[in-house]
Amino acid sequence: SPYITWYNDYDEEAHGGADGNYIMTGIGHSFDLIEEYGVGLDLGLEYGYNDNAFIDGAGGYLLSTAGLSIPLTEKITISPSLGYSVPFGDLASGGGNDQKEQLYSGVSLAFNF
């Protein structure tokens, strides 16, 4: 499932805007891990690039994600996930934009009706 999203902020800074662009592109795919129980593995890779939209300068990140989709009942699914993000350029250094490599996790619970 490839995707690309482009945002352009064209308003003046005095009105909360910034004259810049933000682009995200990525790919994801789901695999049957334990077909008998409906357990799936979801993998994703995303590249984000910011050019003066939210920060002064340019920089971005590379994000990799992995998650499981585990049906608890016919209508309820739990999905634990892990993500790892690596910033580069002006997102990684200076100007109050300092971001570090991050490993994070989460869990979602979905009810389908």
C-alpha positions as CSV (number, residue, x, y, z in Angstrom):
1,S,0.0,0.0,0.0
2,P,2.2,2.9,-1.2
3,Y,1.1,6.5,-0.4
4,I,2.3,10.1,-0.7
5,T,0.9,13.1,1.0
6,W,1.9,16.7,0.4
7,Y,1.0,19.7,2.6
8,N,1.7,23.3,1.7
9,D,1.4,26.1,4.2
10,Y,1.1,29.4,2.5
11,D,-0.1,31.8,5.2
12,E,2.1,34.4,6.9
13,E,3.8,33.6,10.2
14,A,1.9,36.4,11.9
15,H,-1.3,34.4,11.2
16,G,0.1,31.1,12.4
17,G,1.4,30.0,9.0
18,A,4.7,29.3,7.5
19,D,5.8,29.4,3.9
20,G,6.8,25.8,3.5
21,N,6.1,22.3,2.5
22,Y,5.8,19.0,4.3
23,I,5.8,15.6,2.4
24,M,5.2,12.1,3.6
25,T,5.6,9.0,1.6
26,G,5.6,5.4,2.6
27,I,4.7,1.8,2.1
28,G,3.0,-0.8,4.2
29,H,1.9,-4.4,3.9
30,S,0.0,-6.9,6.0
31,F,0.8,-10.6,6.2
32,D,-1.2,-13.5,7.6
33,L,0.9,-14.6,10.5
34,I,-1.3,-17.3,12.1
35,E,-4.0,-17.7,9.5
36,E,-6.0,-20.2,11.6
37,Y,-6.6,-17.6,14.3
38,G,-6.7,-14.5,12.0
39,V,-3.5,-13.0,13.5
40,G,-1.8,-10.6,11.1
41,L,1.6,-8.8,11.0
42,D,1.6,-5.2,9.7
43,L,4.9,-3.6,8.5
44,G,5.4,-0.1,7.4
45,L,8.1,2.3,6.3
46,E,7.6,6.1,6.1
47,Y,9.8,9.0,5.0
48,G,8.8,12.5,6.0
49,Y,10.5,15.7,4.8
50,N,9.8,19.2,6.1
51,D,10.9,22.3,4.2
52,N,10.3,25.3,6.4
53,A,6.7,24.3,7.2
54,F,7.0,23.6,10.9
55,I,10.7,24.4,11.6
56,D,13.3,26.8,10.3
57,G,15.3,25.0,7.7
58,A,14.8,21.5,6.2
59,G,14.9,18.0,7.7
60,G,12.8,15.0,8.2
61,Y,12.6,11.5,9.6
62,L,12.5,7.9,8.6
63,L,9.9,5.8,10.5
64,S,9.6,2.0,10.6
65,T,6.6,0.3,12.2
66,A,5.6,-3.2,13.1
67,G,2.4,-4.4,14.6
68,L,0.1,-7.3,15.2
69,S,-3.6,-7.6,14.7
70,I,-5.1,-10.1,17.1
71,P,-8.8,-10.9,17.1
72,L,-10.1,-11.5,20.6
73,T,-13.7,-12.1,19.5
74,E,-15.5,-11.9,16.2
75,K,-16.0,-8.1,16.8
76,I,-13.0,-7.1,19.0
77,T,-9.4,-6.9,17.8
78,I,-6.3,-5.8,19.8
79,S,-3.3,-4.4,18.0
80,P,0.0,-3.9,19.8
81,S,2.7,-2.0,17.8
82,L,6.3,-0.8,17.8
83,G,7.8,2.1,15.9
84,Y,11.3,3.5,15.5
85,S,11.9,7.0,14.2
86,V,15.2,8.5,13.1
87,P,15.3,12.3,12.5
88,F,17.8,14.0,10.1
89,G,18.7,17.5,9.0
90,D,17.4,20.4,10.9
91,L,14.9,18.2,12.8
92,A,17.9,16.4,14.4
93,S,20.1,19.4,15.2
94,G,19.8,23.0,16.4
95,G,17.2,25.8,16.5
96,G,15.1,24.3,19.2
97,N,14.0,21.5,16.8
98,D,16.2,18.9,18.4
99,Q,14.6,15.5,18.1
100,K,16.3,12.2,18.9
101,E,15.9,8.7,17.7
102,Q,12.8,7.2,19.3
103,L,11.5,3.7,20.0
104,Y,7.8,3.8,21.0
105,S,5.0,1.4,21.4
106,G,1.2,1.4,21.6
107,V,-1.9,-0.7,21.8
108,S,-5.2,-0.1,20.1
109,L,-8.5,-1.9,20.7
110,A,-11.1,-1.9,17.9
111,F,-14.7,-2.9,18.1
112,N,-16.5,-3.6,14.8
113,F,-20.3,-3.5,14.7
